[in-house]
Amino acid sequence: MPVQGAGPQSIGRVPGATRRTVLLTGASGVVGRALLRRMRDLDVVCLVHRSPVCGPDVTTVPGDIAEPMLGLGEQAYVDLAARVDVVMHCAAVTDFNRTDGSLEATNIAGTEQVAAFAAAANAVLYHVSTAFVHTTVDGNRGRTAIGYAASKSAAEEVVRSSGVPYVIFRPSVVIGDSVTGEIGAFQGLHQVVAGIFAGIVPMIPFESRWPIDFIPVDVVADAIACVVENRVDEGEFWLSAGDKALSLDEGVAVAVEFARSRGVSIDMPRFVPPEMFDRLIGPVFLDALPGKIRRNVLRMLEFFTTYLQSGQTKPSSLDQLVALGARPLPDQRESLRNSLQYWAARNGYGQAETERAA
């Protein structure tokens, strides 16, 4: 699949030196929170629905992207549009198992409202999508989780047809900060790690050499901010590890090694062909599990099936964004270990044995 977006020499920049005002949606989310810390030399207005946010050069406006005029009164909407030069749309429902209509209400209808505001403000729209936007599933497994990818695909179509200048970002699986491991909320990959730590993942029904593409949240935020700072006003950029992604067995080995360093005695999960698992192993294995554990395992299988099973290397735009001044991708293993360390410290796994002995 080719990388969409201009090459490093031809990425269009919009000239201008005046300080700009950004409307940021989803500031309390994983990407939005990291982006809020990263953006510089900008006045930021955060549209907040429930969770308050704060920071230097940051103001908040209560609203709701799923409501007409973002939930604002008419005059407040007009006044805000007059102030804003850039719209950064990070708000989204990311729970891939949602079936209550919130995926459509927020990810699709909400994007329609945000695009309408960008048009009213005569602003560039920077839209955060997902690298799994083209994901499809065969068979029954994965059909519950596909709703998230479908909603993000539809949201991209809303952006393209809006008539406003736009940039689309497609981050892959987002993990914690590459150095500290910090993340605003634990994601699907963290849930898989929790299953490995709990010993309820004795086998993984996927090919061991399939890539597991993840990217630290600070790298995502830096790439997005770099594009905004350079005033790039068109393009579609893949924020992914691409050919630098670890394989599934490499990623799982990092998690198992880390678990053992925390005194958790677990075996390396065994990889089995998907068709063998579905036909012979799965029915017996799953039926033998207690109800709560079975639900957790099925949830992990949904995540793996929908977002990690393609066996294809994701396209990546990071190299061309590095040419704009963005940070390069850090070491994947080290980033994963740091993310695991942050998760473990907040889930009662304490220090490594060598740290306790010191």
C-alpha positions as CSV (number, residue, x, y, z in Angstrom):
1,M,0.0,0.0,0.0
2,P,1.7,3.3,-1.0
3,V,2.2,6.0,1.5
4,Q,-0.2,8.9,0.9
5,G,1.1,12.4,1.3
6,A,3.7,14.6,-0.3
7,G,7.4,13.7,-0.3
8,P,9.8,15.5,2.0
9,Q,10.8,18.0,-0.6
10,S,7.3,18.8,-1.8
11,I,5.2,19.0,1.4
12,G,3.4,22.3,1.1
13,R,3.9,24.9,3.7
14,V,1.6,27.9,4.2
15,P,3.7,30.9,5.0
16,G,3.0,33.2,7.9
17,A,4.6,34.3,11.1
18,T,1.6,35.4,13.2
19,R,0.8,33.5,16.4
20,R,-2.2,31.2,15.7
21,T,-5.1,29.9,17.8
22,V,-5.8,26.1,17.7
23,L,-9.1,24.5,18.6
24,L,-8.3,21.1,20.1
25,T,-10.9,18.4,20.5
26,G,-10.1,15.3,22.6
27,A,-7.6,17.1,24.8
28,S,-8.2,14.6,27.7
29,G,-7.6,11.6,25.5
30,V,-4.4,9.7,24.8
31,V,-3.2,11.6,21.8
32,G,-4.8,14.9,22.7
33,R,-3.2,15.0,26.1
34,A,0.3,14.3,24.7
35,L,-0.3,16.8,21.9
36,L,-1.4,19.5,24.4
37,R,2.0,19.1,26.2
38,R,3.9,19.2,22.9
39,M,2.4,22.2,21.1
40,R,4.4,25.4,21.3
41,D,3.9,29.0,20.2
42,L,0.2,28.5,19.8
43,D,-2.8,29.6,21.7
44,V,-4.9,26.5,22.4
45,V,-8.6,26.4,23.0
46,C,-9.8,23.0,24.2
47,L,-13.3,22.0,23.6
48,V,-14.1,19.9,26.7
49,H,-17.1,17.7,27.2
50,R,-16.5,16.3,30.7
51,S,-12.8,16.2,31.7
52,P,-11.2,19.6,32.4
53,V,-7.7,20.3,31.1
54,C,-5.2,23.0,31.8
55,G,-1.8,24.2,30.7
56,P,0.1,27.3,29.6
57,D,-1.6,29.3,26.8
58,V,-4.6,27.0,27.2
59,T,-8.2,28.0,27.7
60,T,-11.3,25.7,27.7
61,V,-14.7,25.9,26.2
62,P,-17.4,23.5,27.4
63,G,-19.0,21.8,24.4
64,D,-19.8,18.5,22.7
65,I,-18.7,17.6,19.2
66,A,-21.7,15.3,18.7
67,E,-24.1,18.3,19.1
68,P,-25.0,20.9,16.5
69,M,-22.6,23.9,16.6
70,L,-20.5,21.8,18.9
71,G,-23.0,22.3,21.7
72,L,-22.3,26.1,21.8
73,G,-24.8,29.0,21.6
74,E,-24.9,30.8,18.3
75,Q,-22.9,33.8,19.4
76,A,-20.3,31.7,21.2
77,Y,-19.9,29.6,18.1
78,V,-19.5,32.7,15.9
79,D,-17.0,34.3,18.3
80,L,-15.0,31.1,18.6
81,A,-14.9,30.7,14.8
82,A,-13.5,34.2,14.5
83,R,-10.6,33.4,16.9
84,V,-9.6,30.0,15.5
85,D,-7.0,29.5,12.7
86,V,-6.4,25.7,13.1
87,V,-8.7,22.9,14.1
88,M,-7.0,19.8,15.6
89,H,-9.5,17.0,15.8
90,C,-8.4,14.2,18.2
91,A,-11.7,13.4,19.9
92,A,-13.0,9.9,19.2
93,V,-14.5,6.9,20.9
94,T,-11.7,4.3,20.7
95,D,-13.4,1.3,22.5
96,F,-13.6,-1.1,19.6
97,N,-16.3,-3.2,21.3
98,R,-18.9,-0.4,21.5
99,T,-22.3,-1.4,20.1
100,D,-24.4,1.4,21.6
101,G,-24.2,3.8,18.7
102,S,-21.5,6.1,20.3
103,L,-19.0,5.1,17.6
104,E,-21.2,6.6,14.9
105,A,-22.4,9.5,17.0
106,T,-18.9,10.7,18.0
107,N,-16.6,9.4,15.3
108,I,-18.8,10.2,12.3
109,A,-21.4,12.7,13.2
110,G,-18.9,14.4,15.5
111,T,-16.4,14.8,12.7
112,E,-19.2,16.3,10.6
113,Q,-19.7,19.0,13.2
114,V,-16.0,19.6,13.6
115,A,-15.6,19.9,9.8
116,A,-18.5,22.4,9.7
117,F,-16.8,24.5,12.3
118,A,-13.5,24.4,10.4
119,A,-15.4,25.7,7.4
120,A,-17.0,28.5,9.4
121,A,-13.6,29.4,10.8
122,N,-11.8,29.2,7.4
123,A,-9.3,26.9,9.2
124,V,-7.2,24.0,8.3
125,L,-8.6,20.7,9.7
126,Y,-6.0,18.3,11.2
127,H,-7.8,15.0,11.7
128,V,-6.5,12.1,13.7
129,S,-7.7,8.8,12.2
130,T,-6.1,5.3,12.6
131,A,-3.7,3.2,10.6
132,F,-6.3,0.4,10.7
133,V,-8.8,2.4,8.7
134,H,-8.8,-0.2,5.9
135,T,-9.1,-3.2,8.1
136,T,-11.6,-5.9,7.1
137,V,-12.4,-9.2,8.7
138,D,-13.3,-12.7,7.3
139,G,-15.6,-15.0,9.2
140,N,-17.2,-14.3,12.6
141,R,-14.2,-13.5,14.8
142,G,-13.4,-9.8,14.7
143,R,-16.9,-8.6,13.6
144,T,-17.6,-6.9,16.9
145,A,-14.3,-5.0,16.9
146,I,-14.5,-3.9,13.2
147,G,-17.0,-1.1,14.1
148,Y,-14.2,1.2,15.3
149,A,-12.2,0.9,12.1
150,A,-15.4,1.4,10.0
151,S,-16.4,4.5,11.9
152,K,-12.9,6.0,11.4
153,S,-13.0,5.2,7.7
154,A,-16.4,7.0,7.4
155,A,-15.0,9.9,9.3
156,E,-12.1,10.2,6.8
157,E,-14.7,10.4,4.0
158,V,-16.4,13.2,5.9
159,V,-13.2,15.1,6.1
160,R,-12.4,14.6,2.4
161,S,-15.8,15.8,1.3
162,S,-16.0,18.8,3.7
163,G,-14.4,21.3,1.3
164,V,-11.9,22.5,3.9
165,P,-8.2,22.2,3.6
166,Y,-7.2,19.1,5.6
167,V,-4.4,16.8,6.8
168,I,-5.2,13.3,8.0
169,F,-2.9,11.4,10.4
170,R,-3.1,7.6,10.8
171,P,-1.4,6.4,14.0
172,S,-1.1,2.7,14.6
173,V,-1.4,1.0,18.0
174,V,-0.5,3.8,20.5
175,I,1.7,2.8,23.5
176,G,3.1,5.0,26.3
177,D,5.8,7.6,26.1
178,S,9.0,6.2,24.6
179,V,11.0,7.2,27.7
180,T,8.6,7.3,30.7
181,G,6.0,4.9,29.4
182,E,3.3,7.3,30.6
183,I,-0.1,7.2,28.8
184,G,-3.4,8.9,29.4
185,A,-5.4,5.7,29.4
186,F,-4.3,2.0,28.9
187,Q,-5.2,0.7,25.5
188,G,-5.9,-2.7,23.9
189,L,-2.3,-3.7,23.8
190,H,-2.1,-3.2,27.5
191,Q,-5.1,-5.5,28.0
192,V,-3.2,-8.2,26.0
193,V,-0.2,-7.7,28.3
194,A,-2.4,-8.0,31.3
195,G,-3.6,-11.3,30.0
196,I,-0.1,-12.5,29.5
197,F,0.8,-11.5,33.0
198,A,-2.3,-13.3,34.3
199,G,-1.3,-16.5,32.5
200,I,-4.5,-16.7,30.6
201,V,-2.8,-16.5,27.2
202,P,-1.2,-19.9,26.8
203,M,-1.5,-19.8,23.0
204,I,-1.9,-17.1,20.4
205,P,-3.8,-18.1,17.2
206,F,-1.7,-16.1,14.8
207,E,1.5,-16.5,12.8
208,S,4.5,-15.6,15.0
209,R,6.2,-13.5,12.2
210,W,3.2,-11.2,11.6
211,P,4.2,-7.6,12.5
212,I,2.8,-5.9,15.6
213,D,2.9,-2.2,14.7
214,F,2.9,0.2,17.6
215,I,4.2,3.7,18.1
216,P,4.9,5.7,21.3
217,V,2.4,8.5,22.1
218,D,5.1,11.2,22.3
219,V,6.3,10.3,18.8
220,V,2.7,10.6,17.5
221,A,2.3,14.0,19.2
222,D,5.6,15.3,18.0
223,A,4.9,14.3,14.3
224,I,1.5,16.0,14.4
225,A,2.8,19.1,16.1
226,C,5.7,19.3,13.6
227,V,3.2,19.3,10.7
228,V,1.1,22.0,12.3
229,E,4.2,24.1,13.1
230,N,5.3,23.9,9.5
231,R,1.9,24.9,8.4
232,V,1.4,22.0,6.1
233,D,-2.1,22.2,4.9
234,E,-2.6,19.0,2.9
235,G,-1.6,15.4,2.9
236,E,-2.3,12.0,4.6
237,F,0.4,10.7,6.9
238,W,0.9,7.2,8.4
239,L,2.3,7.4,11.9
240,S,3.5,3.8,12.2
241,A,6.6,1.7,12.7
242,G,6.3,0.3,9.2
243,D,9.2,-2.0,8.3
244,K,10.7,-1.3,11.8
245,A,7.8,-3.0,13.5
246,L,8.6,-6.0,15.8
247,S,7.1,-9.4,14.9
248,L,4.5,-10.8,17.2
249,D,6.9,-13.3,18.7
250,E,9.5,-10.6,19.3
251,G,6.9,-8.3,21.0
252,V,5.5,-11.2,23.1
253,A,9.0,-12.2,24.1
254,V,9.7,-8.7,25.4
255,A,6.5,-8.9,27.5
256,V,7.3,-12.4,28.9
257,E,10.9,-11.4,29.7
258,F,9.6,-8.3,31.5
259,A,7.0,-10.3,33.4
260,R,9.7,-12.6,34.6
261,S,11.8,-9.7,35.7
262,R,8.9,-8.7,38.0
263,G,8.7,-12.2,39.5
264,V,5.8,-13.4,37.4
265,S,6.4,-17.0,36.4
266,I,4.8,-17.5,33.0
267,D,5.7,-19.5,29.9
268,M,6.1,-18.1,26.5
269,P,2.7,-18.4,24.8
270,R,2.6,-20.9,21.9
271,F,1.7,-19.6,18.4
272,V,-0.7,-21.9,16.5
273,P,-2.2,-21.5,13.0
274,P,-5.5,-19.6,13.1
275,E,-7.4,-22.2,11.3
276,M,-6.2,-24.9,13.7
277,F,-7.3,-22.9,16.7
278,D,-10.7,-22.1,15.3
279,R,-11.3,-25.7,14.2
280,L,-9.8,-27.8,16.9
281,I,-8.4,-25.9,19.9
282,G,-10.6,-22.9,20.4
283,P,-13.9,-24.6,21.2
284,V,-12.4,-26.8,23.8
285,F,-10.0,-24.2,25.3
286,L,-12.6,-21.4,25.6
287,D,-15.4,-23.6,27.0
288,A,-13.1,-24.7,29.8
289,L,-12.5,-21.2,31.0
290,P,-14.5,-19.5,33.8
291,G,-17.0,-16.9,32.4
292,K,-15.1,-13.7,33.3
293,I,-11.8,-15.0,32.0
294,R,-13.4,-16.4,28.8
295,R,-14.9,-12.9,28.1
296,N,-11.4,-11.3,28.6
297,V,-9.8,-13.9,26.3
298,L,-12.5,-13.3,23.7
299,R,-11.9,-9.6,23.9
300,M,-8.2,-10.1,23.3
301,L,-8.9,-12.3,20.4
302,E,-11.1,-9.6,18.9
303,F,-8.3,-7.1,19.3
304,F,-5.7,-9.4,17.8
305,T,-7.9,-10.6,14.9
306,T,-9.1,-7.1,13.9
307,Y,-6.0,-5.0,14.4
308,L,-3.0,-7.3,14.2
309,Q,-3.9,-10.1,11.9
310,S,-3.2,-8.6,8.5
311,G,0.3,-10.0,8.3
312,Q,1.1,-6.9,6.2
313,T,3.7,-4.2,7.0
314,K,2.0,-0.8,7.5
315,P,3.1,2.1,5.4
316,S,4.9,4.8,7.3
317,S,5.4,8.5,6.7
318,L,7.8,9.0,9.6
319,D,10.9,9.3,7.5
320,Q,9.4,12.1,5.4
321,L,8.2,13.9,8.6
322,V,11.7,13.6,10.0
323,A,12.8,15.7,7.1
324,L,10.4,18.4,8.4
325,G,12.0,18.2,11.9
326,A,10.0,15.4,13.5
327,R,11.7,12.9,15.8
328,P,12.7,9.6,14.4
329,L,11.2,6.4,15.7
330,P,13.0,5.2,18.9
331,D,14.1,1.6,19.5
332,Q,10.9,-0.5,19.5
333,R,11.9,-2.9,22.2
334,E,13.0,-0.1,24.6
335,S,9.8,1.8,24.0
336,L,7.7,-1.3,24.7
337,R,9.7,-2.1,27.9
338,N,9.2,1.5,29.2
339,S,5.5,1.2,28.4
340,L,5.2,-2.1,30.2
341,Q,7.1,-0.6,33.2
342,Y,4.6,2.2,33.5
343,W,1.7,-0.2,33.2
344,A,3.2,-2.6,35.8
345,A,3.9,0.1,38.3
346,R,0.2,1.0,38.3
347,N,-1.0,-2.5,38.4
348,G,0.8,-3.8,41.5
349,Y,3.7,-5.5,39.9
350,G,6.3,-3.3,41.7
351,Q,10.0,-3.3,41.0
352,A,12.2,-5.7,39.1
353,E,14.0,-8.3,41.2
354,T,17.4,-6.6,40.6
355,E,15.9,-3.3,41.8
356,R,14.5,-4.9,44.9
357,A,17.9,-6.5,45.7
358,A,19.9,-3.3,45.3
